[in-house]
Amino acid sequence: MKKGSDHQKGKLVPFTQTGESLYKRGMAIYQKGQLEKAVKYLGKAAELEPEEPMIALQIAMIETELGHFQKSNERLKRISESTDPSMTEVHYFMANNYAHLGLFQEAYRHVNTYLQDQPDGEFSEDAEDLLDLLQFEDEDGFDDEFEQDDLIIHQEKAGKLLADGKFKEAIEVLEDVIERYPDYWSAYNNLALAYFYQGETEQASAILTEVLNRNPGNLHALCNLAVFYHYQGRTKELEALVKALETVRPFLIEHRFKLGATFALLGKHEQAYGWLKSLAKKGFEGDSGFHYWLSHSAWHSGYKKAAEEAWKRVIEEQPEKAGQEPWNRATSRNDEKLKTFYPEERMFILFKDIQESDSLLTEDAPEYFTAIEKAYYHMLQSNDPQDTPISRAHLVACDLLKHFDLHEKAHQGLFYMWFHIVYHGSVDGYTFQNVEALSAAVEYLWRKVRGSKLTQKEIAAKYGIAPGTLARYKRELELYLP
């Protein structure tokens, strides 16, 4: 505008959002059911109004709805200890969260704190009901020896060990957790998975049965049991359990995701899509696993556009999964081919297929592979594999190929026996040193099962080793036989 103009310059008023406006916006979004988005707005409001306990309390309550019990309690603890210690109702909310986490002693402590301060308070009836549910064998108090932070550390450690395929170590950690906290159901469920991944299916099922006997309706246990039945081919039991799961209407976000993902894995795509789509509508972000199952269930339910949108999110977080879209027929065929119960069987199939074609290796390892299977898969993909236990185990299988025809059904039992040893030996940390000795030992064990009369001396000579060496390795491998 020119100098001297009769028009006055407009004054730019910067737009600033207050904590109150962000709070109202967050609550409006919450009323629409978009919980994750609501937390973001309320979180910004809390940053502007850090001394306002009601904002923090509202966030904590939404975190509970999302199944983020630990996060909720961390926020509630801050309110209780610093923001507004007079808000004793936070102890009731903390008790509720601890009950969901299976930390019943902590729940008992906090619900009593609330009732002692507000025996006729707004939540006193609900608190009394919760107190009735918290049954303790030890009436004298709490086990202060094992605090909440220590429990979380142990759970995270066990989770990492499971992800790394170190099932034996994970079992030790989880059994220690259960001994200290006998009502912590999450540890039982993870322990069952650890035994299942090791191939100890009876023990895994027994643990879940114990959980369901002591905590009927535990959704994680029911879903895990359904997956076990699926891989074991126990069709009748699976059908009955799926019918029961179809009637479940979980309130918590965590449980809805578990149910949806389980249905997707079981091939119940329409049920899976119903649950996962409802979470997406509420603004649930999840991770690549959530979008992976959402995409698959949408595609197989006939919702092409929704499947493509969800897959975009998968690729954003894991670009290496390009080519594994649910509409990729080759991927679907290979995925179904490898979806067998035993990990050692999947490893055998990989070895067999790689002799004919390397097409499988252009894709990423399937999600359901254990860490040991993934290590083998990645080793097969490598142009220059390092000298590792799994690569040496592979060399033994290649050595056996010099003497046996992989296409002969009678000979396939030898290779299957070897991969059973490979998987369970890897779980135990076996190093697979001395390829020739291992080849001779597994051949001898296989022939022994088949009633062959070949002696250790004859087989040792075939592989150019001493009979005593064969005998030593035979004893080592026998530890990992079925």
C-alpha positions as CSV (number, residue, x, y, z in Angstrom):
1,M,0.0,0.0,0.0
2,K,1.4,3.4,-1.0
3,K,2.6,5.9,1.5
4,G,-0.1,8.5,2.2
5,S,-3.0,6.3,1.3
6,D,-6.2,7.0,3.1
7,H,-6.7,3.3,3.8
8,Q,-5.3,2.1,7.1
9,K,-3.1,-1.0,7.1
10,G,-4.8,-4.1,8.4
11,K,-3.3,-5.4,11.6
12,L,-2.4,-9.1,11.6
13,V,-3.6,-10.8,14.8
14,P,-1.6,-14.0,15.4
15,F,-3.8,-17.1,16.1
16,T,-2.8,-18.7,19.3
17,Q,-4.5,-21.7,20.8
18,T,-5.1,-21.8,24.6
19,G,-5.0,-24.9,26.7
20,E,-8.8,-24.6,27.2
21,S,-9.5,-24.4,23.4
22,L,-7.3,-27.5,22.8
23,Y,-9.0,-29.3,25.7
24,K,-12.4,-28.6,24.2
25,R,-11.2,-29.7,20.7
26,G,-9.7,-32.9,22.2
27,M,-12.9,-33.8,24.0
28,A,-15.0,-33.2,20.9
29,I,-12.7,-35.6,19.0
30,Y,-13.0,-38.0,21.9
31,Q,-16.8,-37.9,21.7
32,K,-16.5,-39.0,18.1
33,G,-14.6,-42.0,19.2
34,Q,-11.2,-41.0,17.8
35,L,-9.2,-41.8,20.9
36,E,-5.6,-41.6,19.6
37,K,-6.3,-38.2,18.0
38,A,-8.0,-37.0,21.2
39,V,-4.9,-37.9,23.2
40,K,-2.7,-35.8,20.9
41,Y,-4.9,-32.7,21.3
42,L,-5.3,-33.2,25.1
43,G,-1.5,-33.7,25.3
44,K,-0.9,-30.3,23.7
45,A,-3.4,-28.8,26.1
46,A,-1.6,-30.3,29.0
47,E,1.7,-28.8,27.8
48,L,0.1,-25.4,27.9
49,E,-1.7,-26.0,31.2
50,P,0.8,-28.3,33.1
51,E,-0.8,-27.5,36.5
52,E,-4.3,-28.4,35.4
53,P,-5.0,-31.9,36.8
54,M,-8.3,-32.5,35.0
55,I,-6.6,-32.5,31.6
56,A,-4.0,-35.0,32.8
57,L,-6.8,-37.1,34.4
58,Q,-8.8,-37.1,31.1
59,I,-5.7,-38.3,29.1
60,A,-5.1,-41.0,31.7
61,M,-8.7,-42.3,31.4
62,I,-8.5,-42.4,27.6
63,E,-5.1,-44.2,27.8
64,T,-7.0,-46.8,29.9
65,E,-9.6,-47.2,27.1
66,L,-6.8,-47.7,24.6
67,G,-5.3,-50.5,26.8
68,H,-2.2,-48.4,27.7
69,F,-2.5,-49.2,31.4
70,Q,1.1,-48.5,32.3
71,K,1.1,-45.1,30.5
72,S,-2.2,-44.2,32.2
73,N,-0.7,-45.1,35.6
74,E,2.4,-43.1,35.0
75,R,0.3,-40.0,34.4
76,L,-2.0,-40.7,37.4
77,K,1.0,-41.2,39.6
78,R,2.3,-37.7,38.6
79,I,-1.1,-36.2,39.5
80,S,-1.1,-37.9,42.9
81,E,2.5,-37.1,43.8
82,S,2.9,-33.5,42.4
83,T,0.1,-31.9,40.4
84,D,-2.8,-32.4,42.9
85,P,-2.3,-34.8,45.7
86,S,-5.8,-34.1,47.0
87,M,-7.3,-35.9,44.0
88,T,-7.5,-39.2,45.7
89,E,-9.8,-40.7,43.1
90,V,-6.7,-41.2,41.0
91,H,-6.0,-44.2,43.3
92,Y,-9.2,-45.8,42.2
93,F,-8.3,-45.4,38.5
94,M,-4.8,-46.7,39.2
95,A,-6.2,-49.7,41.0
96,N,-8.4,-50.4,37.9
97,N,-5.3,-50.3,35.6
98,Y,-3.3,-52.5,37.9
99,A,-6.1,-55.1,37.9
100,H,-6.0,-55.1,34.1
101,L,-2.3,-55.6,34.2
102,G,-2.7,-58.6,36.5
103,L,-0.9,-56.7,39.3
104,F,-3.6,-57.5,41.9
105,Q,-1.5,-56.7,45.0
106,E,-0.9,-53.1,43.6
107,A,-4.5,-52.9,42.7
108,Y,-5.5,-53.9,46.3
109,R,-3.2,-51.3,47.8
110,H,-4.6,-48.4,45.7
111,V,-8.2,-49.3,45.9
112,N,-7.9,-49.3,49.7
113,T,-6.1,-45.9,49.7
114,Y,-9.1,-44.5,47.8
115,L,-11.8,-46.1,50.1
116,Q,-10.0,-45.0,53.2
117,D,-10.0,-41.4,52.0
118,Q,-13.4,-41.4,50.3
119,P,-15.6,-44.2,51.8
120,D,-18.7,-42.5,50.3
121,G,-17.0,-41.0,47.3
122,E,-18.2,-40.9,43.7
123,F,-16.5,-44.2,42.8
124,S,-16.9,-45.9,46.2
125,E,-19.4,-48.5,45.0
126,D,-17.3,-49.4,42.0
127,A,-14.2,-49.5,44.3
128,E,-16.0,-51.9,46.6
129,D,-16.9,-54.2,43.6
130,L,-13.3,-54.1,42.5
131,L,-12.1,-55.0,46.0
132,D,-14.4,-58.0,46.0
133,L,-12.8,-59.3,42.9
134,L,-9.3,-59.0,44.3
135,Q,-8.8,-62.2,46.1
136,F,-5.5,-62.8,47.9
137,E,-4.2,-66.0,49.4
138,D,-1.9,-63.9,51.6
139,E,-4.1,-61.7,53.8
140,D,-1.1,-60.1,55.5
141,G,-0.2,-57.6,52.8
142,F,2.1,-57.3,49.8
143,D,5.2,-58.7,48.4
144,D,7.4,-55.6,48.4
145,E,10.3,-57.7,47.2
146,F,9.1,-57.5,43.6
147,E,8.2,-53.9,42.7
148,Q,6.4,-52.7,39.6
149,D,9.4,-51.3,37.9
150,D,11.3,-54.6,38.3
151,L,8.4,-56.5,36.8
152,I,8.3,-54.2,33.8
153,I,12.1,-54.7,33.3
154,H,11.7,-58.5,33.4
155,Q,8.7,-58.4,31.0
156,E,10.7,-56.3,28.5
157,K,13.7,-58.6,28.9
158,A,11.5,-61.7,28.2
159,G,9.9,-60.0,25.2
160,K,13.3,-59.3,23.7
161,L,14.5,-62.8,24.3
162,L,11.4,-64.2,22.6
163,A,11.9,-61.8,19.6
164,D,15.5,-63.0,19.4
165,G,14.5,-66.6,19.4
166,K,16.2,-67.3,22.8
167,F,13.3,-69.3,24.1
168,K,15.1,-71.2,26.8
169,E,16.3,-67.9,28.4
170,A,12.9,-66.3,28.0
171,I,11.3,-69.3,29.8
172,E,13.7,-68.9,32.8
173,V,12.8,-65.2,33.1
174,L,9.1,-65.7,32.7
175,E,9.0,-68.6,35.2
176,D,10.7,-66.3,37.7
177,V,8.1,-63.6,37.1
178,I,5.3,-66.1,37.6
179,E,6.8,-67.4,40.8
180,R,6.9,-63.9,42.2
181,Y,3.6,-62.8,40.8
182,P,1.4,-65.9,40.4
183,D,-1.6,-63.8,39.1
184,Y,0.3,-61.9,36.3
185,W,-1.5,-63.5,33.3
186,S,0.6,-61.7,30.7
187,A,3.6,-63.7,31.8
188,Y,1.8,-66.9,31.5
189,N,0.7,-66.1,28.0
190,N,4.2,-65.3,26.9
191,L,5.5,-68.4,28.7
192,A,3.1,-70.5,26.7
193,L,4.3,-68.9,23.5
194,A,7.9,-69.6,24.4
195,Y,7.2,-73.3,24.9
196,F,5.1,-73.4,21.7
197,Y,8.0,-71.9,19.7
198,Q,10.3,-74.5,21.1
199,G,7.9,-77.2,19.9
200,E,6.8,-78.2,23.4
201,T,3.1,-77.9,22.5
202,E,1.7,-80.0,25.4
203,Q,3.5,-77.8,27.9
204,A,2.3,-74.6,26.1
205,S,-1.3,-75.8,26.0
206,A,-1.2,-76.9,29.7
207,I,-0.1,-73.3,30.7
208,L,-3.0,-71.8,28.8
209,T,-5.4,-74.3,30.3
210,E,-4.1,-73.2,33.8
211,V,-4.7,-69.6,32.9
212,L,-8.2,-70.2,31.7
213,N,-9.0,-72.3,34.8
214,R,-7.9,-69.6,37.1
215,N,-8.9,-66.6,35.0
216,P,-11.8,-67.7,32.8
217,G,-12.3,-65.6,29.7
218,N,-8.7,-64.4,29.5
219,L,-8.9,-63.2,25.9
220,H,-5.1,-63.4,25.2
221,A,-5.1,-67.0,26.4
222,L,-8.2,-67.9,24.3
223,C,-6.7,-66.3,21.2
224,N,-3.3,-68.0,21.7
225,L,-5.0,-71.3,22.2
226,A,-6.9,-70.8,18.9
227,V,-3.6,-70.2,17.1
228,F,-2.1,-73.3,18.7
229,Y,-5.1,-75.4,17.5
230,H,-4.8,-73.9,14.0
231,Y,-1.1,-74.9,13.6
232,Q,-1.7,-78.3,15.2
233,G,-4.6,-79.1,12.8
234,R,-7.0,-79.6,15.7
235,T,-10.0,-78.7,13.5
236,K,-12.9,-79.6,15.9
237,E,-11.4,-77.8,18.9
238,L,-10.6,-74.8,16.7
239,E,-14.1,-74.5,15.3
240,A,-15.6,-74.6,18.8
241,L,-13.2,-72.0,20.1
242,V,-13.7,-69.7,17.0
243,K,-17.5,-69.8,17.6
244,A,-16.9,-68.7,21.1
245,L,-14.6,-65.9,20.1
246,E,-17.1,-64.7,17.5
247,T,-19.5,-63.9,20.4
248,V,-16.9,-61.8,22.3
249,R,-17.3,-58.0,22.3
250,P,-14.2,-56.6,24.0
251,F,-14.2,-53.1,25.3
252,L,-10.4,-52.5,25.4
253,I,-8.6,-51.4,22.3
254,E,-5.8,-53.9,23.1
255,H,-8.3,-56.8,23.2
256,R,-10.0,-55.7,20.0
257,F,-6.6,-55.7,18.2
258,K,-5.7,-59.1,19.6
259,L,-9.0,-60.5,18.5
260,G,-8.9,-59.0,15.0
261,A,-5.3,-60.1,14.4
262,T,-6.1,-63.6,15.6
263,F,-9.1,-63.9,13.2
264,A,-6.8,-62.6,10.4
265,L,-4.2,-65.2,11.1
266,L,-6.8,-67.9,11.2
267,G,-8.2,-66.9,7.8
268,K,-11.4,-65.5,9.2
269,H,-11.0,-62.4,7.2
270,E,-14.5,-60.8,7.5
271,Q,-14.5,-61.1,11.2
272,A,-10.9,-59.7,11.3
273,Y,-11.8,-56.8,9.1
274,G,-14.8,-55.9,11.2
275,W,-12.6,-55.5,14.3
276,L,-9.6,-53.9,12.7
277,K,-11.7,-51.5,10.7
278,S,-13.5,-50.3,13.8
279,L,-10.1,-49.6,15.4
280,A,-9.0,-47.6,12.3
281,K,-12.2,-45.5,12.5
282,K,-11.4,-44.6,16.1
283,G,-8.0,-43.2,15.0
284,F,-6.0,-46.2,16.3
285,E,-2.5,-45.9,14.8
286,G,-1.0,-49.2,15.9
287,D,2.1,-50.3,14.1
288,S,3.0,-52.0,10.8
289,G,1.6,-55.2,12.2
290,F,-1.8,-53.6,12.6
291,H,-1.8,-52.3,9.1
292,Y,-0.5,-55.6,7.8
293,W,-3.4,-57.5,9.1
294,L,-5.9,-54.7,8.2
295,S,-4.7,-54.8,4.6
296,H,-4.9,-58.6,4.4
297,S,-8.3,-58.9,6.0
298,A,-9.7,-56.0,3.8
299,W,-8.4,-57.6,0.6
300,H,-9.8,-61.0,1.3
301,S,-13.1,-59.5,2.4
302,G,-13.4,-57.6,-1.0
303,Y,-12.4,-54.1,0.2
304,K,-9.7,-53.4,-2.4
305,K,-9.3,-49.7,-1.7
306,A,-9.1,-50.1,2.0
307,A,-6.5,-52.9,1.6
308,E,-4.4,-50.6,-0.7
309,E,-4.6,-47.7,1.8
310,A,-3.5,-49.9,4.7
311,W,-0.7,-51.4,2.7
312,K,0.7,-47.9,2.0
313,R,1.1,-47.6,5.8
314,V,3.0,-50.9,5.9
315,I,5.4,-49.8,3.3
316,E,6.0,-46.4,5.0
317,E,7.2,-48.2,8.1
318,Q,8.8,-51.3,6.4
319,P,9.7,-50.5,2.8
320,E,11.4,-53.9,2.5
321,K,7.9,-55.5,2.4
322,A,7.3,-54.2,-1.1
323,G,6.1,-57.2,-3.2
324,Q,4.4,-58.9,-0.4
325,E,1.0,-57.3,-0.9
326,P,-2.0,-59.6,-0.1
327,W,-3.0,-59.3,-3.8
328,N,0.3,-60.7,-4.9
329,R,-0.6,-64.3,-5.8
330,A,2.9,-65.7,-5.6
331,T,3.3,-64.3,-2.1
332,S,0.0,-65.8,-1.1
333,R,0.9,-69.2,-2.4
334,N,4.3,-69.2,-0.8
335,D,2.9,-67.9,2.5
336,E,0.3,-70.7,2.6
337,K,2.9,-73.3,1.7
338,L,5.1,-72.2,4.6
339,K,2.3,-72.0,7.1
340,T,2.9,-75.3,8.8
341,F,3.0,-76.0,12.5
342,Y,6.6,-77.0,13.1
343,P,9.4,-74.5,12.5
344,E,11.8,-77.3,11.5
345,E,9.3,-78.3,8.8
346,R,9.3,-74.8,7.4
347,M,13.1,-74.8,7.4
348,F,13.1,-78.1,5.6
349,I,10.7,-76.7,3.0
350,L,13.0,-73.7,2.5
351,F,16.0,-75.9,2.0
352,K,14.1,-78.1,-0.5
353,D,12.7,-75.2,-2.5
354,I,16.1,-73.4,-2.7
355,Q,17.5,-76.4,-4.5
356,E,14.9,-75.8,-7.3
357,S,14.4,-72.0,-7.3
358,D,15.5,-68.9,-5.4
359,S,12.2,-67.1,-6.1
360,L,11.2,-67.3,-2.4
361,L,14.2,-65.4,-1.4
362,T,13.2,-62.2,-3.3
363,E,10.7,-61.6,-0.5
364,D,11.0,-60.8,3.2
365,A,10.7,-63.6,5.7
366,P,7.0,-64.2,6.7
367,E,5.8,-62.5,9.9
368,Y,5.1,-65.7,11.7
369,F,8.7,-67.1,11.3
370,T,10.6,-67.5,14.6
371,A,13.9,-65.7,15.0
372,I,15.8,-68.9,14.2
373,E,13.9,-69.4,11.0
374,K,14.4,-65.7,10.0
375,A,18.2,-66.1,10.6
376,Y,18.2,-69.2,8.3
377,Y,16.1,-67.3,5.7
378,H,18.4,-64.3,5.7
379,M,21.5,-66.6,5.5
380,L,20.0,-68.2,2.4
381,Q,19.4,-64.7,0.9
382,S,23.0,-63.6,1.5
383,N,25.5,-63.8,-1.4
384,D,28.3,-64.1,1.1
385,P,27.0,-65.7,4.3
386,Q,29.1,-65.3,7.5
387,D,30.4,-68.3,9.4
388,T,27.7,-68.8,11.9
389,P,26.0,-71.9,13.6
390,I,23.1,-71.6,11.2
391,S,25.3,-71.4,8.1
392,R,27.3,-74.5,9.3
393,A,24.1,-76.3,9.9
394,H,23.1,-75.5,6.3
395,L,26.5,-76.9,5.0
396,V,25.6,-80.2,6.7
397,A,22.4,-80.4,4.8
398,C,24.3,-79.6,1.6
399,D,26.8,-82.4,2.5
400,L,24.0,-84.9,2.9
401,L,22.8,-83.9,-0.6
402,K,26.0,-85.5,-2.0
403,H,24.8,-88.9,-0.8
404,F,21.0,-88.7,-0.7
405,D,18.3,-87.7,-3.2
406,L,16.0,-85.0,-1.8
407,H,13.2,-86.1,-4.1
408,E,13.1,-89.6,-2.7
409,K,10.4,-89.8,-0.1
410,A,12.5,-92.3,1.9
411,H,15.4,-89.9,2.0
412,Q,13.3,-86.8,3.0
413,G,13.0,-88.2,6.5
414,L,16.8,-87.8,6.9
415,F,16.6,-84.1,6.0
416,Y,13.6,-83.5,8.2
417,M,15.4,-85.2,11.1
418,W,18.4,-82.9,10.5
419,F,16.3,-79.7,10.5
420,H,14.6,-80.8,13.7
421,I,18.0,-81.1,15.2
422,V,19.0,-77.7,13.7
423,Y,16.0,-75.9,15.1
424,H,16.1,-77.3,18.6
425,G,19.9,-77.2,18.8
426,S,19.8,-73.5,17.8
427,V,17.4,-72.9,20.6
428,D,19.9,-74.4,23.0
429,G,22.8,-72.5,21.5
430,Y,24.5,-75.5,19.8
431,T,27.4,-74.4,17.5
432,F,27.3,-77.1,14.8
433,Q,31.1,-77.4,14.5
434,N,32.6,-80.1,12.2
435,V,30.4,-80.6,9.1
436,E,31.6,-84.1,8.2
437,A,31.2,-85.4,11.7
438,L,27.7,-84.0,12.0
439,S,26.7,-85.4,8.6
440,A,27.9,-88.8,9.6
441,A,26.2,-88.7,13.0
442,V,22.8,-87.7,11.7
443,E,23.0,-90.3,8.9
444,Y,23.8,-93.0,11.6
445,L,20.9,-91.9,13.8
446,W,18.5,-91.9,10.8
447,R,19.6,-95.3,9.7
448,K,19.3,-96.6,13.2
449,V,15.7,-95.5,13.4
450,R,15.0,-97.3,10.1
451,G,16.6,-100.5,11.4
452,S,19.7,-100.3,9.2
453,K,22.6,-102.6,10.1
454,L,25.4,-100.3,8.9
455,T,27.9,-99.8,11.7
456,Q,29.4,-96.6,13.0
457,K,32.7,-97.7,11.6
458,E,31.3,-98.0,8.0
459,I,29.5,-94.7,8.1
460,A,32.5,-92.9,9.7
461,A,34.7,-94.2,6.8
462,K,32.2,-92.9,4.3
463,Y,32.7,-89.3,5.7
464,G,36.4,-89.7,6.3
465,I,36.3,-89.4,10.1
466,A,37.2,-91.7,13.0
467,P,34.5,-93.9,14.6
468,G,35.1,-92.3,17.9
469,T,34.4,-88.9,16.5
470,L,31.1,-90.1,15.0
471,A,30.2,-91.6,18.4
472,R,30.9,-88.3,20.2
473,Y,28.7,-86.2,17.8
474,K,26.0,-88.9,17.8
475,R,25.7,-88.4,21.6
476,E,25.5,-84.6,21.2
477,L,22.8,-84.8,18.5
478,E,20.7,-87.3,20.4
479,L,19.8,-84.5,22.9
480,Y,17.8,-82.8,20.2
481,L,15.9,-85.7,18.7
482,P,12.1,-85.9,19.1
